[in-house]
């Protein structure tokens, strides 16, 4: 069974559709200035439309301080997240958290990581 964590911007995350077994957990802080129409409701609507509603759990959480145990996730995806953290220290902290909650560092993926 695979446990996947999708960070911020999970409204538009397509990775969960490829999850054959297990669960996808998405976290977000829901800042409209970062991603228009990024809401819990839209995320769950998209999951329903993709037929994965039963595999998805969404939490309000910040990538800089995740409340998950070390090595909890088989795969960690970061999409539309890191570049929206304004400080270098905050981006570094989020990257360390991603490495911490993943079972191995090789199973982490940062998509669209832009530095301000």
N, CA and C atoms as an extended XYZ file, in Angstrom:
348
Properties=species:S:1:pos:R:3:atomname:S:1:resname:S:1:resid:I:1 pbc="F F F"
N         0.844       -1.175        0.000 N   UNK     1
C         0.000        0.000        0.000 CA  UNK     1
C         0.892        1.241        0.000 C   UNK     1
N         0.590        2.183       -0.856 N   UNK     2
C         1.367        3.411       -0.988 CA  UNK     2
C         0.676        4.536       -0.231 C   UNK     2
N         1.454        5.333        0.472 N   UNK     3
C         0.941        6.525        1.134 CA  UNK     3
C         1.657        7.717        0.523 C   UNK     3
N         0.897        8.593       -0.131 N   UNK     4
C         1.468        9.730       -0.848 CA  UNK     4
C         1.043       11.021       -0.180 C   UNK     4
N         1.961       11.967       -0.064 N   UNK     5
C         1.668       13.295        0.445 CA  UNK     5
C         1.825       14.287       -0.684 C   UNK     5
N         0.792       15.072       -0.941 N   UNK     6
C         0.856       16.145       -1.939 CA  UNK     6
C         0.813       17.467       -1.188 C   UNK     6
N         1.810       18.300       -1.418 N   UNK     7
C         1.906       19.578       -0.717 CA  UNK     7
C         1.306       20.696       -1.530 C   UNK     7
N         0.564       21.542       -0.895 N   UNK     8
C         0.043       22.784       -1.445 CA  UNK     8
C        -0.232       22.750       -2.934 C   UNK     8
N        -1.234       23.437       -3.335 N   UNK     9
C        -1.637       23.405       -4.724 CA  UNK     9
C        -2.285       22.083       -5.076 C   UNK     9
N        -2.729       21.355       -4.061 N   UNK    10
C        -3.259       20.008       -4.315 CA  UNK    10
C        -4.604       20.043       -5.025 C   UNK    10
N        -5.195       21.226       -5.198 N   UNK    11
C        -6.424       21.340       -5.973 CA  UNK    11
C        -6.223       20.768       -7.366 C   UNK    11
N        -5.053       21.016       -7.944 N   UNK    12
C        -4.795       20.626       -9.320 CA  UNK    12
C        -3.844       19.440       -9.438 C   UNK    12
N        -3.557       18.775       -8.333 N   UNK    13
C        -2.593       17.682       -8.364 CA  UNK    13
C        -3.189       16.457       -9.047 C   UNK    13
N        -2.512       15.949      -10.054 N   UNK    14
C        -2.987       14.785      -10.794 CA  UNK    14
C        -2.326       13.492      -10.318 C   UNK    14
N        -1.316       13.578       -9.470 N   UNK    15
C        -0.604       12.383       -9.027 CA  UNK    15
C        -1.496       11.387       -8.321 C   UNK    15
N        -2.471       11.884       -7.583 N   UNK    16
C        -3.339       10.976       -6.825 CA  UNK    16
C        -4.137       10.052       -7.746 C   UNK    16
N        -4.372       10.455       -8.989 N   UNK    17
C        -5.134        9.637       -9.918 CA  UNK    17
C        -4.384        8.349      -10.258 C   UNK    17
N        -3.076        8.362      -10.144 N   UNK    18
C        -2.256        7.199      -10.486 CA  UNK    18
C        -1.999        6.292       -9.287 C   UNK    18
N        -2.548        6.650       -8.150 N   UNK    19
C        -2.382        5.858       -6.946 CA  UNK    19
C        -3.316        4.653       -7.010 C   UNK    19
N        -2.760        3.475       -7.195 N   UNK    20
C        -3.570        2.262       -7.364 CA  UNK    20
C        -4.062        1.724       -6.022 C   UNK    20
N        -3.206        1.755       -5.016 N   UNK    21
C        -3.583        1.320       -3.676 CA  UNK    21
C        -3.094        2.367       -2.687 C   UNK    21
N        -3.679        2.414       -1.533 N   UNK    22
C        -3.238        3.346       -0.516 CA  UNK    22
C        -4.042        4.632       -0.517 C   UNK    22
N        -3.451        5.675        0.028 N   UNK    23
C        -4.117        6.963        0.200 CA  UNK    23
C        -3.205        8.103       -0.260 C   UNK    23
N        -3.844        9.185       -0.669 N   UNK    24
C        -3.137       10.428       -0.957 CA  UNK    24
C        -3.602       11.451        0.067 C   UNK    24
N        -2.667       12.039        0.759 N   UNK    25
C        -2.980       13.089        1.724 CA  UNK    25
C        -2.456       14.393        1.153 C   UNK    25
N        -3.319       15.376        1.077 N   UNK    26
C        -2.927       16.685        0.569 CA  UNK    26
C        -2.919       17.693        1.695 C   UNK    26
N        -1.951       18.591        1.682 N   UNK    27
C        -1.941       19.686        2.649 CA  UNK    27
C        -1.870       21.000        1.902 C   UNK    27
N        -2.453       22.029        2.490 N   UNK    28
C        -2.433       23.346        1.868 CA  UNK    28
C        -2.746       24.392        2.920 C   UNK    28
N        -2.362       25.638        2.637 N   UNK    29
C        -2.719       26.780        3.481 CA  UNK    29
C        -3.786       27.629        2.801 C   UNK    29
N        -4.187       27.257        1.579 N   UNK    30
C        -5.327       27.831        0.857 CA  UNK    30
C        -5.208       29.335        0.624 C   UNK    30
N        -4.046       29.807        0.204 N   UNK    31
C        -3.871       31.232       -0.111 CA  UNK    31
C        -4.321       31.498       -1.546 C   UNK    31
N        -5.374       32.286       -1.693 N   UNK    32
C        -5.894       32.617       -3.017 CA  UNK    32
C        -4.893       33.414       -3.842 C   UNK    32
N        -4.019       34.155       -3.179 N   UNK    33
C        -3.009       34.928       -3.915 CA  UNK    33
C        -1.979       34.019       -4.573 C   UNK    33
N        -1.824       32.797       -4.072 N   UNK    34
C        -0.877       31.838       -4.652 CA  UNK    34
C        -1.493       31.046       -5.794 C   UNK    34
N        -2.767       30.690       -5.666 N   UNK    35
C        -3.429       29.868       -6.682 CA  UNK    35
C        -4.926       30.165       -6.647 C   UNK    35
N        -5.415       30.744       -7.712 N   UNK    36
C        -6.827       31.121       -7.792 CA  UNK    36
C        -7.719       29.879       -7.680 C   UNK    36
N        -8.816       30.016       -6.960 N   UNK    37
C        -9.802       28.954       -6.746 CA  UNK    37
C        -9.241       27.749       -5.997 C   UNK    37
N        -8.150       27.947       -5.282 N   UNK    38
C        -7.567       26.879       -4.485 CA  UNK    38
C        -8.317       26.799       -3.158 C   UNK    38
N        -9.271       25.871       -3.085 N   UNK    39
C       -10.066       25.692       -1.877 CA  UNK    39
C       -10.205       24.199       -1.576 C   UNK    39
N       -10.518       23.909       -0.346 N   UNK    40
C       -10.780       22.531        0.050 CA  UNK    40
C       -11.909       21.952       -0.793 C   UNK    40
N       -12.969       22.723       -0.960 N   UNK    41
C       -14.136       22.254       -1.715 CA  UNK    41
C       -13.780       21.915       -3.159 C   UNK    41
N       -13.000       22.765       -3.812 N   UNK    42
C       -12.593       22.494       -5.197 CA  UNK    42
C       -11.693       21.261       -5.278 C   UNK    42
N       -10.843       21.101       -4.297 N   UNK    43
C        -9.963       19.937       -4.269 CA  UNK    43
C       -10.781       18.652       -4.171 C   UNK    43
N       -11.753       18.629       -3.273 N   UNK    44
C       -12.576       17.436       -3.107 CA  UNK    44
C       -13.487       17.209       -4.321 C   UNK    44
N       -13.945       18.282       -4.936 N   UNK    45
C       -14.749       18.150       -6.158 CA  UNK    45
C       -13.912       17.512       -7.266 C   UNK    45
N       -12.675       17.979       -7.420 N   UNK    46
C       -11.777       17.392       -8.425 CA  UNK    46
C       -11.507       15.919       -8.131 C   UNK    46
N       -11.317       15.582       -6.865 N   UNK    47
C       -11.085       14.181       -6.499 CA  UNK    47
C       -12.295       13.320       -6.852 C   UNK    47
N       -13.483       13.851       -6.639 N   UNK    48
C       -14.704       13.129       -6.995 CA  UNK    48
C       -14.798       12.951       -8.505 C   UNK    48
N       -14.518       14.023       -9.257 N   UNK    49
C       -14.572       13.948      -10.717 CA  UNK    49
C       -13.569       12.939      -11.269 C   UNK    49
N       -12.417       12.796      -10.605 N   UNK    50
C       -11.390       11.859      -11.054 CA  UNK    50
C       -11.612       10.450      -10.521 C   UNK    50
N       -12.650       10.273       -9.701 N   UNK    51
C       -12.959        8.949       -9.174 CA  UNK    51
C       -12.023        8.469       -8.082 C   UNK    51
N       -11.383        9.404       -7.352 N   UNK    52
C       -10.447        9.011       -6.296 CA  UNK    52
C       -10.827        9.588       -4.932 C   UNK    52
N       -12.061       10.056       -4.821 N   UNK    53
C       -12.518       10.690       -3.584 CA  UNK    53
C       -12.246        9.817       -2.358 C   UNK    53
N       -12.411        8.515       -2.494 N   UNK    54
C       -12.223        7.592       -1.380 CA  UNK    54
C       -10.753        7.370       -1.021 C   UNK    54
N        -9.835        7.843       -1.851 N   UNK    55
C        -8.400        7.673       -1.602 CA  UNK    55
C        -7.740        8.958       -1.097 C   UNK    55
N        -8.523       10.038       -0.957 N   UNK    56
C        -7.956       11.358       -0.685 CA  UNK    56
C        -8.368       11.868        0.694 C   UNK    56
N        -7.383       12.392        1.412 N   UNK    57
C        -7.622       13.082        2.680 CA  UNK    57
C        -6.909       14.424        2.578 C   UNK    57
N        -7.629       15.506        2.858 N   UNK    58
C        -7.052       16.848        2.749 CA  UNK    58
C        -6.977       17.471        4.132 C   UNK    58
N        -5.830       18.083        4.432 N   UNK    59
C        -5.623       18.725        5.734 CA  UNK    59
C        -5.151       20.161        5.538 C   UNK    59
N        -5.532       21.020        6.459 N   UNK    60
C        -4.998       22.375        6.504 CA  UNK    60
C        -3.655       22.289        7.220 C   UNK    60
N        -2.586       22.551        6.503 N   UNK    61
C        -1.261       22.443        7.104 CA  UNK    61
C        -0.251       23.218        6.276 C   UNK    61
N         0.819       23.610        6.923 N   UNK    62
C         1.899       24.380        6.310 CA  UNK    62
C         3.076       23.449        6.041 C   UNK    62
N         3.624       23.504        4.844 N   UNK    63
C         4.752       22.647        4.462 CA  UNK    63
C         5.995       22.917        5.297 C   UNK    63
N         6.051       24.066        5.944 N   UNK    64
C         7.224       24.415        6.746 CA  UNK    64
C         7.230       23.732        8.111 C   UNK    64
N         6.073       23.224        8.514 N   UNK    65
C         5.977       22.567        9.824 CA  UNK    65
C         4.880       21.509        9.753 C   UNK    65
N         5.234       20.356        9.216 N   UNK    66
C         4.256       19.278        9.044 CA  UNK    66
C         4.160       18.435       10.309 C   UNK    66
N         2.944       18.056       10.647 N   UNK    67
C         2.703       17.280       11.851 CA  UNK    67
C         2.577       15.788       11.535 C   UNK    67
N         3.493       15.300       10.716 N   UNK    68
C         3.542       13.886       10.364 CA  UNK    68
C         4.828       13.300       10.935 C   UNK    68
N         4.811       12.008       11.267 N   UNK    69
C         6.036       11.370       11.769 CA  UNK    69
C         7.116       11.278       10.687 C   UNK    69
N         8.345       11.144       11.116 N   UNK    70
C         9.462       10.924       10.204 CA  UNK    70
C         9.192        9.686        9.354 C   UNK    70
N         9.497        9.764        8.060 N   UNK    71
C         9.395        8.618        7.171 CA  UNK    71
C         7.982        8.089        6.952 C   UNK    71
N         6.992        8.919        7.124 N   UNK    72
C         5.587        8.486        7.028 CA  UNK    72
C         5.141        8.148        5.607 C   UNK    72
N         5.707        8.828        4.587 N   UNK    73
C         5.172        8.733        3.233 CA  UNK    73
C         6.118        8.033        2.264 C   UNK    73
N         5.522        7.206        1.411 N   UNK    74
C         6.285        6.540        0.356 CA  UNK    74
C         6.708        7.537       -0.714 C   UNK    74
N         5.844        8.483       -1.019 N   UNK    75
C         6.086        9.485       -2.063 CA  UNK    75
C         5.643       10.849       -1.535 C   UNK    75
N         6.447       11.878       -1.796 N   UNK    76
C         6.077       13.247       -1.446 CA  UNK    76
C         6.183       14.102       -2.701 C   UNK    76
N         5.067       14.729       -3.085 N   UNK    77
C         5.038       15.614       -4.249 CA  UNK    77
C         4.863       17.047       -3.782 C   UNK    77
N         5.645       17.935       -4.315 N   UNK    78
C         5.511       19.355       -4.022 CA  UNK    78
C         5.180       20.066       -5.321 C   UNK    78
N         3.948       20.543       -5.426 N   UNK    79
C         3.484       21.197       -6.650 CA  UNK    79
C         2.899       22.557       -6.295 C   UNK    79
N         3.399       23.607       -6.926 N   UNK    80
C         2.895       24.962       -6.664 CA  UNK    80
C         2.994       25.296       -5.188 C   UNK    80
N         4.121       25.006       -4.595 N   UNK    81
C         4.262       25.199       -3.157 CA  UNK    81
C         5.502       26.008       -2.787 C   UNK    81
N         6.647       25.441       -2.997 N   UNK    82
C         7.892       26.004       -2.468 CA  UNK    82
C         8.131       27.433       -2.943 C   UNK    82
N         7.864       27.716       -4.205 N   UNK    83
C         8.140       29.059       -4.720 CA  UNK    83
C         7.211       30.112       -4.112 C   UNK    83
N         6.124       29.699       -3.461 N   UNK    84
C         5.214       30.654       -2.827 CA  UNK    84
C         5.610       30.990       -1.394 C   UNK    84
N         6.640       30.376       -0.897 N   UNK    85
C         7.160       30.716        0.434 CA  UNK    85
C         8.160       31.844        0.235 C   UNK    85
N         7.888       32.985        0.840 N   UNK    86
C         8.635       34.209        0.491 CA  UNK    86
C        10.083       34.231        0.972 C   UNK    86
N        10.396       33.615        2.094 N   UNK    87
C        11.766       33.706        2.603 CA  UNK    87
C        12.581       32.471        2.241 C   UNK    87
N        13.881       32.688        2.043 N   UNK    88
C        14.778       31.568        1.768 CA  UNK    88
C        14.775       30.593        2.932 C   UNK    88
N        14.768       31.111        4.149 N   UNK    89
C        14.733       30.256        5.328 CA  UNK    89
C        13.472       29.389        5.332 C   UNK    89
N        12.344       29.971        4.976 N   UNK    90
C        11.087       29.226        4.916 CA  UNK    90
C        11.112       28.145        3.852 C   UNK    90
N        11.683       28.467        2.667 N   UNK    91
C        11.798       27.465        1.595 CA  UNK    91
C        12.710       26.321        2.020 C   UNK    91
N        13.825       26.669        2.665 N   UNK    92
C        14.747       25.640        3.152 CA  UNK    92
C        14.063       24.747        4.187 C   UNK    92
N        13.293       25.361        5.076 N   UNK    93
C        12.591       24.612        6.116 CA  UNK    93
C        11.579       23.648        5.501 C   UNK    93
N        10.840       24.105        4.491 N   UNK    94
C         9.862       23.238        3.816 CA  UNK    94
C        10.569       22.063        3.136 C   UNK    94
N        11.702       22.324        2.499 N   UNK    95
C        12.447       21.244        1.838 CA  UNK    95
C        12.957       20.225        2.857 C   UNK    95
N        13.396       20.697        4.012 N   UNK    96
C        13.836       19.764        5.063 CA  UNK    96
C        12.662       18.932        5.569 C   UNK    96
N        11.493       19.543        5.680 N   UNK    97
C        10.302       18.821        6.119 CA  UNK    97
C         9.898       17.755        5.097 C   UNK    97
N         9.991       18.095        3.825 N   UNK    98
C         9.683       17.135        2.765 CA  UNK    98
C        10.612       15.923        2.881 C   UNK    98
N        11.889       16.180        3.073 N   UNK    99
C        12.852       15.078        3.217 CA  UNK    99
C        12.564       14.278        4.485 C   UNK    99
N        12.161       14.946        5.541 N   UNK   100
C        11.921       14.272        6.816 CA  UNK   100
C        10.720       13.318        6.759 C   UNK   100
N         9.620       13.743        6.139 N   UNK   101
C         8.404       12.916        6.159 CA  UNK   101
C         8.411       11.822        5.088 C   UNK   101
N         9.300       11.919        4.113 N   UNK   102
C         9.420       10.875        3.095 CA  UNK   102
C        10.249        9.714        3.601 C   UNK   102
N         9.918        8.513        3.143 N   UNK   103
C        10.680        7.324        3.560 CA  UNK   103
C        12.115        7.397        3.067 C   UNK   103
N        12.296        7.885        1.838 N   UNK   104
C        13.640        8.110        1.315 CA  UNK   104
C        13.634        9.434        0.571 C   UNK   104
N        14.757       10.063        0.489 N   UNK   105
C        14.845       11.340       -0.236 CA  UNK   105
C        14.634       11.162       -1.732 C   UNK   105
N        14.872        9.953       -2.220 N   UNK   106
C        14.693        9.705       -3.650 CA  UNK   106
C        13.227        9.730       -4.064 C   UNK   106
N        12.313        9.637       -3.120 N   UNK   107
C        10.896        9.585       -3.447 CA  UNK   107
C        10.201       10.923       -3.251 C   UNK   107
N        10.951       12.000       -3.361 N   UNK   108
C        10.391       13.342       -3.266 CA  UNK   108
C        10.514       14.017       -4.618 C   UNK   108
N         9.540       14.817       -4.959 N   UNK   109
C         9.544       15.507       -6.246 CA  UNK   109
C         9.071       16.934       -6.044 C   UNK   109
N         9.885       17.885       -6.454 N   UNK   110
C         9.512       19.297       -6.382 CA  UNK   110
C         9.186       19.766       -7.794 C   UNK   110
N         7.961       20.137       -8.013 N   UNK   111
C         7.538       20.655       -9.302 CA  UNK   111
C         7.374       22.165       -9.196 C   UNK   111
N         7.902       22.878      -10.166 N   UNK   112
C         7.762       24.326      -10.202 CA  UNK   112
C         8.367       24.994       -8.970 C   UNK   112
N         9.614       24.749       -8.704 N   UNK   113
C        10.306       25.387       -7.593 CA  UNK   113
C        11.055       26.599       -8.137 C   UNK   113
N        10.490       27.751       -7.984 N   UNK   114
C        11.095       29.001       -8.413 CA  UNK   114
C        11.549       29.775       -7.199 C   UNK   114
N        12.685       30.408       -7.282 N   UNK   115
C        13.181       31.249       -6.196 CA  UNK   115
C        12.847       32.689       -6.523 C   UNK   115
N        12.274       33.372       -5.538 N   UNK   116
C        11.922       34.797       -5.724 CA  UNK   116
C        13.163       35.630       -5.919 C   UNK   116
